[in-house]
Amino acid sequence: MYIGITAEWNPFHEGHARLIASLREAYPDAPVACAMSGAFVQRGEPAIVDKWSRAVWAVRSGLSLAVELPAACVLQSADRFAEAGVLLLSDLGCTHVAFGAETLTADEIHAVAAWTLDPAFTEALREGLREGQPYAASAARAAALRFPHLTDDLTRPNNLLGIQYARTIAAHHLPMDILPYRRDASSPASATAIRKEISAGLPLSRIPSEEIEGLSSLLKRGAYVDYRRYDDACLLAFRLMQKKDFKMSGLFSEGLENKWARECARGTYSDMLAAIKSRRYLYSRLRRIGASLLLSPAGRPSLMARPQRAPYARLLALRKDASWLLRRARLPVVTSFARAERLFSPEAKEFLLLERRATDIQTYCFHGEEERGGGSDYRHSPVIL
């Protein structure tokens, strides 16, 4: 048994530590790996702190190893993000996918996942999209046609992620199974709340004790993202682009690039997105488009314009006694960024280019001036604990 988790740890908090501890208690002999978002996260912005620190905190809490889910896989809709994560875990050799779920059982998740592969579900989903509904709402409504008694459950984000994990396993015929764990609804830890505490300079809550010293050091140095700098970087970059660059990226449809080009003349990125937002294009989707556009070289199609599968596993952190797990991987394991750049195919190098840009943009947006240097990917090796 080899358990995998898809996560962002943005930042790592008590709820994450509780999940790992539960897995260790239930399956003491099973290694646990994580496919983790790197410099950028799925919501369409940089992670609050660097990827190596987040990976180390998770490994110290009981994880066996953490690898980076490439930015081209991260900056996708939730269903594509989940699919890419499961595929990477499968390529690592994992046999199970563990995740927190609000309410659904494993049997219910498998049943709904099987229905999503039915042509009738696909037609109902497309009908919702044609009506202008967001993907998540359309998928939940289509799933509720077969499972009306689960209507409320199908609107909960972690339930939906679990369904997508199971759907990926079924669709790709992977030799894997799911391990859903009930989330603690009575006292949930919120990464969003912790990020707000960091940005406002408030005392931190729900952070594991073994992480406090490391996180406090990063905050004291200013090695955390100032999202105002990120928003300003986006607005400037988009103003310097031409409308043809937007169109060539492949990230826009239905003429959205025209509105994007027009509205980037506004005074702030927030105002720009507010002017573009609609029932079909929610903030989360617009922010992913913006992040993808910022990371992609101008004047050419963006990797994020289509679903992606990780061509390698970049190691971020590892327990020394778990190094044997790397031999189970069915794809290249990257331990040196520079060496991978020299040896990889042009297709795989595109993924590396995006990672370098993502990390450099993240550090450029750090609060402390002395922490904003570029080239971090070349200077960091996997952390062995």
C-alpha positions as CSV (number, residue, x, y, z in Angstrom):
1,M,0.0,0.0,0.0
2,Y,1.4,3.4,-1.0
3,I,-0.9,6.4,-0.2
4,G,-0.9,9.7,-2.2
5,I,-2.3,13.1,-1.5
6,T,-2.9,16.0,-3.9
7,A,-2.5,19.2,-2.0
8,E,-1.3,22.9,-1.9
9,W,-0.4,23.4,1.8
10,N,-0.9,27.1,1.3
11,P,0.3,27.2,4.1
12,F,0.5,23.9,5.9
13,H,-1.9,24.0,8.9
14,E,-3.3,21.8,11.7
15,G,-6.0,20.3,9.4
16,H,-3.4,19.0,7.0
17,A,-1.3,17.6,9.9
18,R,-4.4,15.9,11.2
19,L,-5.0,14.2,7.9
20,I,-1.5,12.9,7.7
21,A,-1.6,11.7,11.3
22,S,-4.9,9.9,10.7
23,L,-3.3,8.1,7.7
24,R,-0.2,7.1,9.7
25,E,-2.4,5.8,12.6
26,A,-4.7,3.8,10.3
27,Y,-1.9,2.5,8.0
28,P,1.4,2.6,10.0
29,D,3.4,0.6,7.4
30,A,2.2,2.6,4.4
31,P,4.4,5.4,2.9
32,V,2.5,8.6,2.1
33,A,3.5,10.9,-0.8
34,C,2.2,14.2,-1.9
35,A,1.8,15.9,-5.3
36,M,2.0,19.6,-4.2
37,S,1.4,22.8,-6.1
38,G,4.6,24.8,-6.4
39,A,5.1,28.5,-6.7
40,F,1.5,29.1,-7.9
41,V,-1.7,27.6,-6.7
42,Q,-4.9,26.5,-8.4
43,R,-6.8,29.6,-7.3
44,G,-4.6,31.6,-9.8
45,E,-2.0,33.4,-7.7
46,P,1.4,32.7,-6.1
47,A,1.5,30.6,-3.0
48,I,2.0,32.6,0.2
49,V,5.5,31.1,0.9
50,D,8.0,29.1,-1.1
51,K,7.4,25.5,-2.1
52,W,10.4,23.9,-0.3
53,S,9.3,25.2,3.1
54,R,5.8,24.0,2.6
55,A,7.0,20.6,1.5
56,V,9.4,20.3,4.5
57,W,6.6,21.1,7.0
58,A,4.5,18.3,5.5
59,V,7.3,15.8,5.6
60,R,8.1,16.7,9.2
61,S,4.4,16.0,10.0
62,G,4.7,12.5,8.7
63,L,4.8,12.6,4.9
64,S,7.3,10.3,3.2
65,L,8.0,12.6,0.3
66,A,6.7,15.6,-1.6
67,V,6.9,16.3,-5.3
68,E,5.9,19.4,-7.3
69,L,2.8,19.3,-9.4
70,P,3.9,21.5,-12.4
71,A,2.3,24.9,-12.9
72,A,0.9,23.8,-16.2
73,C,-1.2,21.2,-14.3
74,V,-2.0,23.5,-11.3
75,L,-3.5,26.4,-13.3
76,Q,-6.4,24.4,-14.5
77,S,-10.1,24.1,-13.5
78,A,-10.6,22.0,-10.3
79,D,-11.4,18.9,-12.2
80,R,-8.3,19.0,-14.4
81,F,-6.2,19.9,-11.4
82,A,-7.5,16.8,-9.6
83,E,-6.9,14.6,-12.6
84,A,-3.3,15.8,-13.1
85,G,-2.6,15.2,-9.4
86,V,-4.0,11.7,-9.4
87,L,-2.1,10.8,-12.6
88,L,1.2,12.1,-11.1
89,L,0.6,10.1,-7.9
90,S,-0.1,7.0,-10.1
91,D,3.1,7.5,-12.0
92,L,4.9,7.7,-8.6
93,G,3.6,4.2,-7.9
94,C,0.8,5.1,-5.4
95,T,-2.0,2.6,-4.9
96,H,-4.4,4.9,-3.0
97,V,-5.5,8.5,-3.0
98,A,-6.4,10.0,0.3
99,F,-8.4,13.3,0.8
100,G,-10.7,15.1,3.1
101,A,-14.4,15.0,2.2
102,E,-17.2,16.9,3.8
103,T,-19.9,14.2,3.8
104,L,-19.7,11.5,1.1
105,T,-18.6,7.9,1.7
106,A,-16.3,6.0,-0.6
107,D,-19.2,4.0,-2.1
108,E,-21.1,7.2,-2.8
109,I,-18.1,8.8,-4.4
110,H,-17.5,5.8,-6.6
111,A,-21.1,5.7,-7.7
112,V,-21.2,9.4,-8.7
113,A,-17.9,9.1,-10.4
114,A,-19.2,6.2,-12.5
115,W,-22.2,8.3,-13.5
116,T,-19.9,11.1,-14.7
117,L,-18.5,8.7,-17.3
118,D,-22.0,8.1,-18.7
119,P,-22.9,9.9,-22.0
120,A,-26.1,11.1,-20.4
121,F,-24.1,13.0,-17.7
122,T,-22.0,14.6,-20.4
123,E,-25.0,15.9,-22.3
124,A,-26.5,17.3,-19.1
125,L,-23.2,18.9,-18.3
126,R,-23.0,20.6,-21.7
127,E,-26.6,21.8,-21.4
128,G,-25.7,23.6,-18.2
129,L,-22.6,25.1,-19.8
130,R,-24.7,26.3,-22.8
131,E,-27.0,28.0,-20.4
132,G,-24.0,30.0,-19.1
133,Q,-23.6,28.2,-15.8
134,P,-20.0,27.7,-14.3
135,Y,-18.5,24.3,-14.8
136,A,-18.9,23.3,-11.1
137,A,-22.5,24.2,-10.9
138,S,-23.2,22.4,-14.2
139,A,-21.5,19.3,-13.1
140,A,-23.3,19.3,-9.7
141,R,-26.6,19.7,-11.4
142,A,-25.9,16.9,-13.9
143,A,-24.8,14.6,-11.2
144,A,-27.9,15.3,-9.1
145,L,-30.1,14.0,-12.0
146,R,-29.0,10.4,-11.0
147,F,-28.5,11.1,-7.3
148,P,-31.1,13.7,-6.2
149,H,-30.7,12.7,-2.6
150,L,-27.1,13.9,-2.7
151,T,-27.9,17.3,-4.2
152,D,-26.6,19.3,-1.3
153,D,-23.5,17.1,-1.0
154,L,-22.6,17.6,-4.6
155,T,-22.1,21.4,-4.1
156,R,-19.3,20.9,-1.5
157,P,-15.8,21.5,-2.9
158,N,-14.0,18.6,-1.3
159,N,-16.7,16.1,-2.2
160,L,-16.4,17.2,-5.8
161,L,-12.7,16.8,-5.7
162,G,-13.1,13.3,-4.4
163,I,-15.5,12.5,-7.2
164,Q,-12.9,13.7,-9.7
165,Y,-10.2,11.6,-8.1
166,A,-12.4,8.5,-8.4
167,R,-13.4,9.5,-12.0
168,T,-9.8,9.8,-13.0
169,I,-9.0,6.4,-11.6
170,A,-12.0,4.8,-13.5
171,A,-11.4,6.7,-16.7
172,H,-7.7,5.8,-17.0
173,H,-8.1,2.3,-15.5
174,L,-5.6,3.0,-12.8
175,P,-4.7,0.4,-10.3
176,M,-5.7,2.7,-7.4
177,D,-8.5,3.3,-4.9
178,I,-9.7,6.2,-2.8
179,L,-9.4,6.8,0.9
180,P,-11.9,9.6,1.9
181,Y,-11.6,11.1,5.4
182,R,-14.3,13.1,7.1
183,R,-13.3,16.7,7.5
184,D,-13.7,18.2,11.0
185,A,-16.5,20.6,10.4
186,S,-16.8,21.6,14.0
187,S,-13.3,23.2,14.1
188,P,-12.0,23.6,10.6
189,A,-8.6,25.1,10.0
190,S,-8.6,27.6,7.1
191,A,-5.6,28.3,4.9
192,T,-7.5,31.4,3.6
193,A,-7.8,32.8,7.1
194,I,-4.1,32.1,7.9
195,R,-3.1,33.9,4.7
196,K,-5.1,36.9,5.8
197,E,-3.4,36.8,9.2
198,I,0.0,36.8,7.5
199,S,-0.8,39.7,5.1
200,A,-2.2,41.8,8.0
201,G,0.7,41.0,10.4
202,L,-1.7,39.3,12.9
203,P,-0.8,36.5,15.3
204,L,-1.0,33.1,13.5
205,S,-3.6,30.5,14.3
206,R,-3.9,26.8,13.7
207,I,-0.2,26.3,12.7
208,P,1.5,23.1,13.9
209,S,4.0,23.8,16.7
210,E,6.9,22.3,14.7
211,E,6.2,24.8,11.8
212,I,5.9,28.0,13.9
213,E,9.7,28.7,14.1
214,G,10.2,28.2,10.3
215,L,7.2,30.2,9.3
216,S,8.0,33.0,11.7
217,S,11.5,33.2,10.3
218,L,10.1,33.6,6.7
219,L,7.7,36.3,7.9
220,K,10.4,38.2,9.7
221,R,12.6,38.2,6.6
222,G,9.7,39.2,4.4
223,A,9.8,36.0,2.4
224,Y,6.1,35.9,1.8
225,V,4.0,37.2,-1.0
226,D,2.6,40.7,-1.0
227,Y,-0.5,40.2,-3.2
228,R,-0.6,43.9,-4.0
229,R,2.7,43.5,-5.8
230,Y,1.3,40.5,-7.7
231,D,-1.8,42.4,-8.8
232,D,0.2,45.3,-10.0
233,A,2.6,43.0,-11.9
234,C,-0.4,41.4,-13.7
235,L,-2.0,44.7,-14.6
236,L,1.3,46.1,-16.0
237,A,2.1,42.9,-18.0
238,F,-1.4,42.9,-19.6
239,R,-1.2,46.6,-20.6
240,L,2.1,45.9,-22.3
241,M,0.6,43.0,-24.4
242,Q,-1.3,43.4,-27.6
243,K,-4.7,41.9,-28.3
244,K,-3.2,39.4,-30.7
245,D,-1.1,38.1,-27.7
246,F,-4.2,37.4,-25.8
247,K,-5.8,35.6,-28.7
248,M,-2.7,33.5,-29.6
249,S,-2.4,32.3,-25.9
250,G,-5.5,30.1,-26.5
251,L,-6.7,31.0,-23.0
252,F,-9.7,33.0,-24.1
253,S,-13.0,32.1,-25.8
254,E,-16.2,33.8,-26.9
255,G,-14.3,37.0,-27.5
256,L,-13.3,37.4,-23.9
257,E,-9.9,38.7,-25.1
258,N,-11.5,41.9,-26.4
259,K,-12.9,42.7,-23.0
260,W,-9.7,41.7,-21.3
261,A,-7.7,44.1,-23.5
262,R,-10.2,46.9,-22.9
263,E,-10.6,46.5,-19.1
264,C,-6.8,46.3,-18.3
265,A,-6.9,50.1,-18.7
266,R,-8.5,50.3,-15.3
267,G,-6.6,51.5,-12.2
268,T,-6.3,48.2,-10.4
269,Y,-6.3,44.5,-11.2
270,S,-9.2,44.0,-8.8
271,D,-11.3,46.6,-10.7
272,M,-10.3,45.0,-14.0
273,L,-11.5,41.6,-12.9
274,A,-14.7,43.0,-11.4
275,A,-15.5,44.6,-14.7
276,I,-15.0,41.3,-16.6
277,K,-16.7,39.0,-14.1
278,S,-19.9,37.3,-15.1
279,R,-22.0,34.3,-14.1
280,R,-20.0,32.3,-16.6
281,Y,-16.6,33.8,-15.8
282,L,-16.2,33.7,-12.1
283,Y,-13.2,35.4,-10.2
284,S,-11.5,32.1,-9.8
285,R,-11.5,31.3,-13.5
286,L,-10.4,34.9,-14.4
287,R,-7.5,34.8,-11.9
288,R,-6.4,31.5,-13.4
289,I,-6.5,33.0,-16.9
290,G,-4.5,36.0,-15.6
291,A,-1.9,33.8,-13.9
292,S,-1.6,31.6,-17.0
293,L,-1.2,34.6,-19.2
294,L,1.5,36.1,-16.9
295,L,3.5,32.9,-16.8
296,S,3.3,32.1,-20.6
297,P,5.7,33.6,-23.1
298,A,3.8,36.2,-25.2
299,G,2.9,35.5,-28.8
300,R,2.5,31.8,-28.5
301,P,0.0,29.2,-27.2
302,S,0.0,28.7,-23.5
303,L,0.6,25.3,-22.0
304,M,-2.3,26.0,-19.6
305,A,-4.8,26.3,-22.5
306,R,-5.3,22.6,-22.5
307,P,-5.2,19.7,-20.0
308,Q,-1.7,18.6,-19.1
309,R,0.0,15.6,-17.6
310,A,3.2,16.0,-15.6
311,P,6.2,14.6,-17.7
312,Y,8.4,14.3,-14.6
313,A,8.3,14.3,-10.8
314,R,10.3,17.1,-9.3
315,L,11.4,16.1,-5.8
316,L,11.0,18.9,-3.1
317,A,11.5,17.1,0.2
318,L,12.1,13.5,1.3
319,R,12.5,11.5,4.4
320,K,15.9,9.8,4.2
321,D,14.4,6.4,5.1
322,A,11.9,6.7,2.2
323,S,14.4,7.1,-0.7
324,W,13.6,3.6,-1.9
325,L,10.2,5.0,-3.0
326,L,11.9,6.9,-5.8
327,R,12.6,3.6,-7.6
328,R,8.9,2.9,-7.9
329,A,8.4,6.0,-10.1
330,R,7.5,5.4,-13.7
331,L,8.6,8.8,-14.9
332,P,11.9,10.8,-14.5
333,V,12.5,12.1,-10.9
334,V,14.1,15.6,-11.0
335,T,16.6,16.4,-8.3
336,S,18.6,19.0,-10.2
337,F,16.8,21.7,-12.1
338,A,19.9,22.6,-14.2
339,R,20.6,19.0,-15.1
340,A,16.9,18.5,-16.1
341,E,17.1,21.6,-18.4
342,R,20.1,20.1,-20.1
343,L,18.8,16.6,-20.6
344,F,15.0,16.9,-21.1
345,S,13.2,17.0,-24.4
346,P,11.9,20.3,-25.7
347,E,8.4,19.4,-24.6
348,A,9.5,18.7,-21.0
349,K,11.7,21.9,-21.0
350,E,8.5,23.9,-21.6
351,F,7.2,22.7,-18.2
352,L,10.6,23.7,-16.6
353,L,10.5,27.1,-18.2
354,L,7.0,27.7,-16.6
355,E,8.3,26.6,-13.2
356,R,11.2,29.0,-13.4
357,R,9.0,31.9,-14.4
358,A,6.5,31.0,-11.7
359,T,9.1,30.9,-9.0
360,D,10.7,34.1,-10.2
361,I,7.4,35.9,-10.2
362,Q,6.5,34.6,-6.8
363,T,9.8,35.8,-5.3
364,Y,9.5,39.2,-7.2
365,C,6.2,39.6,-5.2
366,F,7.8,38.9,-1.8
367,H,7.3,41.6,0.9
368,G,11.0,42.0,1.7
369,E,13.3,43.6,-0.9
370,E,16.2,41.3,0.0
371,E,14.1,38.2,-0.7
372,R,13.1,39.1,-4.3
373,G,16.1,37.7,-6.1
374,G,15.5,35.3,-9.1
375,G,16.9,31.9,-9.9
376,S,15.7,30.1,-6.8
377,D,15.0,26.9,-8.8
378,Y,18.7,26.6,-9.6
379,R,19.8,27.1,-6.0
380,H,17.5,24.7,-4.2
381,S,18.0,21.0,-4.0
382,P,15.5,18.6,-2.5
383,V,15.5,18.8,1.3
384,I,16.4,15.4,2.9
385,L,15.1,14.9,6.4
